[in-house]
């Protein structure tokens, strides 16, 4: 799976509302299910790399307590 497609799937599984957030576990499961339905295998290394890249690009925020929240920039760029 291409990284840009995986990043899009990650962003699409985050709440699309202001102040919406989800747990990392929820996001992993949701992305894994989407990939399976599309016929792709879930790779934790790819998921972590792309999740961290989205964080570096400020499309989402990864909190130390395990919650993940999209930024306004991330919501408008998907």
C-alpha positions as CSV (number, residue, x, y, z in Angstrom):
1,X,0.0,0.0,0.0
2,X,1.2,3.5,-0.9
3,X,2.0,5.8,2.1
4,X,-0.3,8.6,0.8
5,X,-3.3,6.2,0.6
6,X,-2.6,4.9,4.2
7,X,-2.3,8.5,5.5
8,X,-5.7,9.3,3.9
9,X,-7.3,6.2,5.5
10,X,-5.8,7.2,8.9
11,X,-7.2,10.7,8.6
12,X,-10.6,9.5,7.4
13,X,-10.9,7.4,10.5
14,X,-10.4,10.3,12.9
15,X,-13.5,12.2,14.0
16,X,-14.2,14.9,11.4
17,X,-15.5,17.5,13.9
18,X,-13.9,20.2,16.0
19,X,-12.7,18.9,19.3
20,X,-13.2,15.2,18.1
21,X,-10.6,12.7,19.2
22,X,-10.1,9.0,19.4
23,X,-7.8,6.5,21.1
24,X,-4.8,5.1,19.3
25,X,-6.3,1.6,19.8
26,X,-9.5,2.6,18.1
27,X,-7.6,4.2,15.2
28,X,-5.5,1.1,14.7
29,X,-8.5,-1.2,14.7
30,X,-10.5,1.1,12.3
31,X,-7.5,1.4,9.9
32,X,-6.9,-2.3,10.0
33,X,-10.6,-3.1,9.2
34,X,-10.6,-0.6,6.3
35,X,-7.4,-2.1,4.8
36,X,-8.8,-5.6,5.1
37,X,-12.0,-4.6,3.3
38,X,-9.9,-3.1,0.5
39,X,-7.8,-6.3,0.3
40,X,-4.6,-4.9,1.9
41,X,-2.7,-6.2,4.9
42,X,-2.2,-4.1,8.0
43,X,1.5,-3.5,8.9
44,X,2.1,-1.9,12.3
45,X,5.4,-0.4,11.1
46,X,3.8,1.4,8.2
47,X,0.9,2.6,10.4
48,X,3.3,4.0,13.0
49,X,5.5,5.7,10.4
50,X,2.6,7.3,8.6
51,X,0.9,8.3,11.9
52,X,4.1,10.0,13.1
53,X,4.5,11.7,9.7
54,X,1.0,13.1,10.0
55,X,1.9,14.4,13.4
56,X,5.2,15.9,12.1
57,X,3.2,17.7,9.4
58,X,0.7,18.9,12.0
59,X,-2.3,17.2,10.5
60,X,-3.0,15.5,13.8
61,X,-1.8,15.6,17.4
62,X,-0.7,12.5,19.3
63,X,-1.2,13.0,23.1
64,X,0.9,11.2,25.6
65,X,-2.2,9.7,27.2
66,X,-3.0,7.7,24.0
67,X,-5.6,10.0,22.4
68,X,-5.3,11.4,18.9
69,X,-6.9,14.5,17.6
70,X,-7.0,15.9,14.1
71,X,-5.9,19.5,13.6
72,X,-7.9,22.0,11.5
73,X,-5.2,21.8,8.9
74,X,-5.5,18.1,8.8
75,X,-9.3,18.2,8.5
76,X,-9.2,20.5,5.5
77,X,-6.4,18.7,3.6
78,X,-8.0,15.2,3.4
